[in-house]
Amino acid sequence: MKKVLGLVTSHRKLGNSELLVKEIMSNIPEECSREIIRLTDLKLESCKACYRCLQPEKNCPIEDDFNYVLSKIKEADALIIGVPVYLLGPHGYYKMLTDRLLGAENYAKYTENKPCVIVIPYGTKGWEGYSKAAVMVMPRILKMKIVDCWQVHATLPGDSLLKSDNLKYAQSLGLGLFNGYEYKSGTRECSYCGSDLLRLLAGNKVECPICGAQGTLKYDNIPDFTDAEYYRFSNKEMEEHFKVWLTEMKKRFLTERDKLKEVQKGYKDKDWWIKP
Ligand SMILES: Cc1cc2nc3c(=O)[nH]c(=O)nc-3n(C[C@H](O)[C@H](O)[C@H](O)COP(=O)(O)O)c2cc1C
């Protein structure tokens, strides 16, 4: 039997993220088990930059709820993410979780190609900010198949499902979850990763800040990515960054530790830290 995991990153009980995730999960036609984690109910500390998770099968040593969340994500056959826009980006706790996934290359063998639906409620039209591009980072580094990344205008708790079109759309996402659909980028989005933010470069070029693909602006500023040579989330680049480059950095740290300590020494006694 398939396992479907909902990941709600909102403290608001019966809020839009929760309702949308539940509506999608309710409409999955396949026989499946359903579990939902409310991320904001769990304890997540910030990454301590120990790099232990770069080693295969090594758990994060921080004693909080991260390893539990990760084990649930790994064992799920599909992930339904609900995360609201807070101050133009995704809710901060979602970023906390994303930051803990430096070992993604070790986890992706469990999550690769599994379907992931993202719903992002936001309260004010035009205030979506960088949320869409940012939310997609987590499923991308886990090499999941993004079925959809849906930004839903909804201010008050429940607003999202007052509109019958939204209700129908959420239902269709549940119905099609395991049908092999994959998110198709819009004409003004990065055609590799779906980011709706693009960095302007010289010579009519644009770069996707999320996946690094470069394209050329064509008629009416529509980007064309057909000649892109680099895509950060390809298997090759992911391995190069998360396995080779980061492991090299660990080695460089060991060989240059004394030199680095020398630089740090001058700042050690500037003990100006305060705490409440
Ligand atoms: C602290 C805070 C910041 C918010 N910032 C934004 C924002 O920048 N842009 C926006 O469109 N909505 C913003 N909202 C509105 C929420 O995104 C919106 O109400 C959403 O439906 C909440 O989802 P939820 O019910 O799942 O919590 C903010 C809400 C809160 C509480």
The ligand as an ORCA input file, in Angstrom:
! r2SCAN-3c Opt
* xyz 0 1
  C       3.497     36.810      9.657
  C       2.709     36.746      8.370
  C       3.264     37.241      7.212
  C       2.581     37.177      6.014
  N       3.187     37.656      4.894
  C       2.546     37.579      3.719
  C       3.172     38.052      2.514
  O       4.300     38.530      2.509
  N       2.511     37.919      1.356
  C       1.236     37.419      1.294
  O       0.665     37.361      0.199
  N       0.623     36.952      2.422
  C       1.234     37.003      3.619
  N       0.633     36.524      4.761
  C      -0.720     35.915      4.640
  C      -0.705     34.403      4.557
  O       0.175     33.948      3.579
  C      -2.105     33.883      4.227
  O      -3.014     34.333      5.193
  C      -2.171     32.393      4.110
  O      -3.449     32.004      3.716
  C      -1.824     31.702      5.416
  O      -1.869     30.310      5.254
  P      -2.319     29.362      6.467
  O      -3.789     29.600      6.679
  O      -2.030     27.985      6.002
  O      -1.495     29.744      7.652
  C       1.287     36.595      5.972
  C       0.718     36.095      7.151
  C       1.408     36.180      8.336
  C       0.793     35.646      9.596
*
